[in-house]
Structures are given as C-alpha cells and as structure tokens.
C-alpha cells in the first residue's frame, strides 16, 4: 500500500483533512492539479467555526496577523473615501463594527447577545474574521509540510478503482494504491462524479460576479451592500472590490472568461452608476445552485467540502462548512486506519455532518429570496432589515451565520454534549484550545477526581487527561472533548462528591474504542 489515504484537492478543506489525518498517524498524499495556490478572488472572511478549528491546532497567531493586515487595508480604504469627500463608506457596509451580513443586510456587533450559547465562548477565535481563503490555504500548506504530508501539485486525478480492500487511484503521473480516497476537489468534483454519488438540490436563478478592479467613477458607488431595482451590488471593503447579483438566470457558459466589458456593463446596470473599469486584477462568477450528496461515504470513497455540498457564497460559510467536515472526518478515519476504532465509526460522519450541510444550503437559499428585486421579496427584505435592528433578530442571524446552534445528536443529557466545547479559561492560565494542538481527545478533570482519571487510564495515547481548575465555570466538573472539539460527555459539579461518572465509560468506548487491557468476551 503506497498510502493510507489519498486526498483529491489541495484547497483549504483537503489540506486541513490531510493535516488531521497525519496527526492521527495516517500516511497521506494530496493530489492537486494546480501547480500553485489559485489567485482568483474567493472568500475574504471566515466565520467563527473555521477560526476556532485553526485556533485549536495552534494557528491563532498567524490568523490574527492576517486579520490585522486586512483591517489595516479596510481602514485605509475608509480614510481615502473620507478624504475624497465621501461618507467613509457607510462604515455600515464593510465590517467595521459588524459581524457579517444576511443577504447584504449588515449585522451590528453591538446588537449581538453574547450570552447565547455558541456566541460568547469561542475565546480569541471569535475576534478573527477577515482572512482570505488563499491565506488560509497557504497557512495550511505550510502546516502540511511540517507534518510530513505528501502534497503533489500539478498532479490530476483521472480515475480510480475501489474494492473492499483498497483504492487504486489513476493520475496524470501514474497510479497510487491507498486504503481510502477522499474527494475534496470542489463543486465539480471528479471523485463525486466517478463514484456515482447522488447530488440532488435546486437549480440556480442568479448570476453573480466578484472582482477586484481599477475603475473611475467609483466615488459614486455606495460602500457596502446595496439593493437596487435591478439586483444587488457590493463595493469594498478593499479598494476596487465589487460584487454584482443579477436575477437573470445562470450564465450560458459558466467557463467563459470574465471580461472587462462584461463586468463594467453589469456593474453599471445593477448600481446605476456610470463607472468605467480600466483594469481587472481578478474576477470570477458564481451562481446559487444548491446541492448536497445524500451520503458522504460510498465504501472506501468519501467526500468533504464543496465536493459534498455546493451553494452560493453569501456569508462566507462554504469554507467553514468544509473545514468542519475535515475536522469531523480526519480523526475518525485515522482511528479506523490505526485500528483504534471499528469501521462503523465512519457512519457517524454522514450522520453528524449531513444535517449541518443541509441547514447551510437552506440558509443561502433564504438569502437569495431576500435579494430578489420583485416587490414581494423587497417587502420581505424590509421586514428582515427591521429584525436586524433588534438584539433578538441580530443574535439569531449571527448564531445562524456562525452555526452556533449546531449540536450533534450524541447520548447524554448535559447541555454541552454534542456541541462545540467552550474555550474554557483554566486555573493554570491556559485555555482549552492550548491543549488540543496535537489532535487528540482530552478529558478535563476540573475537580481532581481520581475515579475520572482511572476510567481514562486505559486510553493513554488516545485521550489526554488534564487535572486543573476552571474558576470561570465552577458549575463544570468534567468534560470529555473529542479531537474535533465536540463535547462527547460532560458532568456538573454539585452536592454529590465525587462527581458522577455515569456515561463516561460508554462515551470513551463509543468514540475511542476499547480501553487497553480490556478482555473481549469469548
């Protein structure tokens, strides 16, 4: 066997998955047809779950620096507008004091109730917003190199044959034999098509263009998102960045080059401003087709990221959704490969991630409905805009934007079970994320309970144990955190001493196999 896993696609999702697999001890090759990171403009921001995942793997300082650089550019853009006698962009538009948008309706940070679960407990990751997709891809590429992932650029997957034992992957540079194949090769995934995954969904009704251009007449464009009688457009937050949304159906030729003349005509039509585009740095088009595979695994072939689900780019949630897939799948597949868990553990990948993906697809569909230029949709937009001026409305929309309500259906009654574990501040000055860099599970013993540690003793090398206090959450006695940051089990402190360990042994065995030294009946 050449490798344990071949990952098709070296975008952020493929690289994140490869890193997670390596942390779990798997031998990984990543195939990427492009020879370098694609410079075409893509997402310029990330949601909290993506930042949180990277934070948990030790990449917060690099992310924070990229965010700072982006904020410096945004501030310079605003100052230039003001110096030219404009409104500074209606800072409304562009992220200064805002947490994101719904259908171009900006969500004010000061209206978010941070006491809501999932909105105030992500620690420093919650401060990271403006990081471009290409920057994340480069950061993950460096991390993959450090971990020893074999990233093969300029190598295209052309086919594969899978059986019960392995997958033979055919490439433009020869064949590779691996135990598993994971398609992280985007919305037009070759792996998905060749494997025959069903891909139902809804057809597109819009054409969007996003570009960074040089232009004259831009001083009359409103900064931020603006709904007009012909569609929606955005200008900023970086100089020259424009987006147009038109409800004239999908493009007749999705692969046709985006020309300067086409961009100018569309921007003029939607904005009503007589701009002249004199140069194009980068440009792309996209639609709102929304599709999702019915299952994320067929035998030894799995999918993650856009290969498993596609939707419009509004809200920058596609990257976060894909990173979440990679975090969920990576440790599970590595555990199966390493013999630490039965193959049935992989069934939980589809069970947990498919509902999350379906929710994001509906979220993006609802944004399209609120962008349509017809009178009924514009009336709906006014209602949503009014709601976004309230604490309740903004908190709800922000929670949906950041998947704060996501909860996997895991056994257990504790309110944390199945949710992303809060970034607990611990008595030794560290935070939870500081103890997750190695990609292993963690049992937090917050009350110095020897019974808890005894139950985890058989999982050395699979589950780290940390005995430490947590003054900020005195109600918590213990938390079992999966490698992906999800709470597998938790118990509260109370009148009963020692802490009840009911369900802990079952949770340990469910996710991390039998303890070392266990005797199998028969």
SVG drawing of the C-alpha trace seen along z (x, -y; Angstrom):
<svg xmlns="http://www.w3.org/2000/svg" viewBox="-45 -66 53 84">
<polyline fill="none" stroke="black" stroke-width="0.4" points="0.0,0.0 1.5,-3.3 -0.6,-5.5 -3.3,-5.0 -5.3,-7.9 -5.2,-9.8 -6.9,-13.2 -8.0,-14.8 -7.7,-18.6 -5.2,-20.8 -7.6,-23.6 -8.2,-24.5 -10.5,-21.5 -8.2,-19.0 -5.1,-20.3 -7.0,-20.6 -8.1,-17.0 -4.6,-15.8 -3.2,-17.5 -5.8,-15.9 -5.1,-12.5 -1.4,-13.0 -2.0,-14.0 -3.8,-10.7 -0.8,-8.7 -2.1,-8.1 0.1,-8.2 -1.4,-10.8 -0.9,-12.0 -2.7,-15.1 -3.2,-15.4 -3.7,-18.9 -3.9,-19.6 -2.9,-23.3 0.8,-24.0 0.2,-26.9 -2.5,-28.5 -5.3,-29.8 -5.1,-33.7 -8.7,-34.1 -10.7,-36.2 -12.7,-34.0 -13.9,-34.4 -12.3,-37.3 -13.7,-36.4 -14.2,-33.4 -16.8,-32.5 -16.1,-31.6 -16.1,-27.8 -13.2,-28.0 -11.2,-30.3 -11.9,-28.1 -10.8,-24.9 -7.5,-26.6 -7.0,-28.1 -7.4,-24.6 -4.5,-23.5 -2.2,-26.3 -2.6,-28.6 -4.2,-31.6 -1.1,-33.9 -0.9,-33.6 -4.6,-34.1 -4.6,-37.1 -1.8,-38.7 -3.7,-38.2 -6.8,-39.7 -4.8,-42.7 -3.4,-43.3 -6.8,-43.1 -8.2,-45.6 -5.4,-48.0 -6.4,-47.8 -10.0,-48.4 -9.2,-51.4 -7.1,-52.9 -10.0,-52.4 -12.3,-54.2 -9.9,-57.1 -9.5,-57.5 -13.2,-57.8 -13.5,-60.4 -10.6,-62.4 -12.5,-62.4 -15.5,-63.9 -17.5,-60.7 -19.2,-59.1 -16.4,-56.7 -18.5,-54.0 -21.1,-54.0 -18.9,-52.0 -22.1,-50.2 -21.1,-48.3 -17.9,-46.9 -17.3,-45.1 -16.1,-47.9 -18.3,-47.1 -20.3,-44.4 -20.2,-40.6 -21.3,-39.7 -24.4,-40.0 -27.6,-38.3 -28.4,-38.9 -26.3,-42.1 -28.1,-43.3 -25.3,-44.1 -25.4,-42.7 -24.2,-45.1 -21.8,-43.7 -23.3,-45.8 -26.7,-44.1 -25.4,-40.6 -26.3,-39.0 -23.0,-37.2 -24.6,-35.2 -26.4,-33.0 -24.7,-29.5 -22.0,-29.5 -21.7,-33.2 -19.6,-34.2 -17.5,-31.1 -15.1,-30.7 -12.3,-32.7 -9.9,-34.7 -11.1,-32.9 -14.3,-35.0 -12.2,-38.1 -10.8,-36.6 -13.0,-37.5 -11.1,-39.0 -8.8,-36.3 -8.8,-35.5 -9.2,-31.9 -5.9,-32.0 -4.1,-33.0 -5.7,-30.0 -4.7,-27.7 -1.1,-28.9 -1.1,-28.6 -2.4,-25.0 0.1,-24.2 2.9,-25.2 1.4,-23.1 1.0,-20.1 4.7,-20.3 5.6,-20.4 3.6,-17.3 5.0,-15.4 2.0,-15.3 3.0,-14.4 1.4,-17.2 1.7,-16.6 0.9,-19.7 0.5,-19.5 -0.9,-16.0 -4.5,-15.4 -6.7,-12.5 -8.1,-10.9 -9.9,-7.9 -9.9,-5.2 -10.9,-1.6 -12.2,-0.7 -12.7,2.7 -13.2,4.0 -9.6,3.7 -8.2,0.6 -8.5,-2.1 -6.2,-2.3 -6.1,-6.0 -5.1,-6.8 -3.4,-10.1 -1.6,-12.1 1.6,-10.9 0.8,-7.2 -1.2,-5.1 -1.3,-5.2 -2.6,-2.4 -4.2,-3.6 -6.6,-2.3 -9.0,-5.2 -9.8,-8.1 -11.4,-11.3 -12.7,-13.8 -12.0,-17.4 -11.9,-18.5 -14.6,-21.2 -18.1,-21.7 -17.4,-20.0 -15.7,-17.1 -14.3,-14.4 -14.3,-11.9 -18.0,-12.5 -18.9,-12.0 -16.8,-8.9 -18.0,-7.3 -21.7,-7.9 -22.8,-9.9 -26.4,-11.2 -26.3,-15.0 -29.9,-16.4 -30.7,-20.0 -32.1,-23.2 -31.2,-24.9 -29.7,-28.4 -31.6,-31.6 -28.9,-34.2 -25.5,-35.1 -23.0,-36.8 -19.7,-38.4 -17.0,-39.2 -13.8,-41.1 -11.1,-43.4 -10.7,-46.1 -9.3,-49.5 -12.1,-52.0 -13.1,-55.6 -16.4,-56.9 -16.2,-54.7 -16.8,-57.6 -20.5,-57.5 -20.8,-53.8 -22.1,-53.2 -19.7,-51.2 -21.2,-48.0 -24.2,-46.1 -26.9,-47.9 -30.2,-46.6 -31.4,-48.3 -34.3,-47.9 -32.2,-45.5 -30.4,-43.4 -27.8,-43.9 -24.2,-45.1 -21.4,-45.5 -18.4,-47.8 -15.4,-47.4 -14.1,-46.7 -10.8,-46.6 -10.1,-49.1 -11.6,-48.0 -13.6,-45.0 -17.1,-44.8 -19.8,-42.2 -22.9,-42.1 -26.0,-39.9 -28.5,-39.7 -31.6,-37.6 -31.4,-36.8 -30.7,-33.1 -27.4,-31.2 -24.7,-32.1 -25.0,-30.4 -21.3,-29.5 -20.0,-29.1 -16.4,-28.6 -16.3,-31.7 -13.7,-34.3 -15.0,-37.2 -14.2,-40.2 -13.7,-43.9 -16.6,-44.9 -18.9,-42.4 -18.0,-43.4 -18.5,-47.1 -21.9,-46.5 -23.1,-44.5 -21.9,-46.9 -23.4,-49.9 -26.7,-48.0 -27.1,-47.0 -25.7,-50.1 -27.0,-52.7 -23.5,-54.4 -21.6,-55.3 -18.3,-53.7 -15.5,-52.9 -13.4,-49.8 -9.9,-50.3 -8.3,-47.1 -9.1,-43.8 -6.9,-42.2 -9.0,-39.1 -12.6,-38.1 -14.9,-35.2 -18.6,-34.4 -20.8,-32.1 -24.5,-31.1 -26.8,-30.0 -27.3,-26.3 -27.6,-24.4 -26.9,-20.7 -25.8,-18.0 -24.9,-14.4 -27.3,-12.1 -24.4,-10.3 -20.8,-11.3 -19.4,-7.8 -19.6,-5.0 -17.3,-2.2 -13.7,-3.4 -14.5,-6.7 -15.6,-9.7 -16.4,-13.4 -15.8,-16.6 -16.2,-20.3 -17.7,-21.5 -17.4,-18.0 -20.2,-17.1 -22.3,-20.3 -22.5,-23.4 -24.3,-26.7 -23.9,-30.4 -21.0,-32.2 -23.1,-34.7 -21.9,-34.9 -18.6,-33.0 -20.0,-29.8 -18.7,-27.3 -15.2,-27.4 -16.4,-27.0 -18.6,-24.1 -15.8,-22.3 -13.3,-22.8 -15.9,-21.4 -16.2,-18.3 -12.4,-17.9 -12.3,-18.2 -15.1,-15.7 -13.7,-13.1 -10.0,-13.4 -9.7,-11.9 -12.3,-9.2 -10.7,-7.9 -7.3,-8.0 -8.6,-6.0 -10.1,-3.4 -6.9,-3.1 -4.8,-2.8 -7.1,-0.1 -8.2,-2.2 -11.9,-2.2 -14.2,0.0 -15.0,-1.0 -18.6,-1.7 -17.3,-4.9 -17.3,-6.4 -21.1,-6.1 -21.2,-9.0 -19.5,-11.3 -22.6,-11.4 -25.0,-11.3 -23.3,-14.4 -22.3,-16.5 -25.2,-16.0 -27.7,-17.9 -25.3,-20.8 -24.8,-21.0 -28.5,-20.9 -29.0,-23.8 -26.4,-25.9 -28.0,-25.2 -31.3,-26.5 -29.6,-29.5 -28.1,-30.5 -31.4,-29.9 -33.2,-32.2 -30.7,-34.9 -31.4,-34.7 -35.1,-35.1 -34.4,-38.3 -32.3,-39.7 -34.8,-39.3 -35.9,-42.6 -39.6,-41.8 -42.0,-43.8 -42.8,-40.8 -39.2,-40.0 -38.3,-43.6 -41.1,-43.7 -39.6,-40.7 -36.2,-42.3 -37.6,-45.3 -39.0,-43.0 -35.7,-41.2 -33.9,-44.6 -36.2,-45.7 -35.5,-42.5 -31.7,-43.0 -32.0,-46.3 -33.1,-44.4 -31.0,-42.4 -33.1,-39.3 -33.0,-39.4 -29.3,-40.1 -28.5,-37.5 -30.5,-34.9 -29.0,-35.8 -25.5,-35.9 -25.9,-32.5 -27.1,-31.0 -24.2,-32.6 -21.7,-31.0 -23.6,-27.7 -23.8,-28.4 -26.8,-26.2 -25.1,-23.2 -25.5,-20.1 -24.7,-16.6 -27.2,-14.0 -25.0,-12.3 -26.0,-10.3 -26.2,-12.3 -28.3,-14.9 -25.8,-17.6 -26.3,-20.9 -22.8,-20.8 -23.0,-17.3 -22.8,-17.3 -21.8,-21.0 -18.5,-22.7 -16.8,-22.9 -16.4,-26.4 -12.8,-27.7 -12.6,-27.4 -10.2,-29.6 -8.3,-27.3 -6.7,-28.0 -3.1,-27.5 -3.5,-30.4 -4.1,-28.3 -7.2,-27.9 -8.9,-24.7 -7.6,-25.3 -4.0,-25.2 -4.4,-21.5 -5.9,-20.4 -3.0,-21.2 -2.0,-17.5 -5.3,-16.4 -6.1,-14.0 -9.1,-13.8 -9.0,-15.5 -10.6,-14.6 -10.7,-17.7 -10.8,-16.7 -11.9,-20.0 -12.4,-18.7 -9.3,-16.4 -11.4,-13.3 -9.3,-10.0 -12.3,-8.0 -12.4,-10.0 -8.7,-9.5 -9.0,-5.8 -11.6,-5.4 -9.4,-7.2 -6.2,-5.3 -6.8,-2.7 -6.9,-5.3 -3.3,-6.6 -2.2,-7.9 -5.8,-8.3 -7.2,-10.6 -5.1,-13.1 -6.1,-13.8 -5.7,-17.2 -6.5,-17.9 -6.9,-21.6 -9.5,-24.0 -11.8,-26.3 -12.8,-29.3 -14.8,-30.8 -17.1,-27.8 -17.4,-26.4 -20.5,-24.5 -18.5,-22.1 -16.8,-19.1 -15.5,-17.3 -15.6,-17.5 -14.6,-14.9 -13.6,-16.7 -13.3,-14.8 -10.4,-15.7 -12.7,-17.9 -13.6,-20.0 -17.0,-18.5 -18.2,-17.6 -18.6,-13.9 -19.6,-13.8 -19.8,-16.3 -20.7,-16.4 -21.6,-19.2 -20.2,-19.7 -22.8,-19.6 -23.7,-18.2 -22.6,-14.7 -18.9,-14.1 -17.2,-12.5 -18.6,-13.6 -21.0,-11.2 -19.1,-9.3 -22.3,-7.9 -21.9,-7.6 -18.2,-8.4 -17.0,-4.8 -19.6,-4.4 -18.6,-7.6 -14.9,-6.7 -15.6,-3.3 -18.1,-4.8 -15.5,-7.2 -12.1,-5.8 -12.6,-2.0 -11.9,0.4 -9.5,-0.5 -6.1,1.0 -6.0,4.3 -9.8,4.9 -10.7,8.6 -13.0,9.4 -15.7,12.0 -15.4,15.4"/>
</svg>
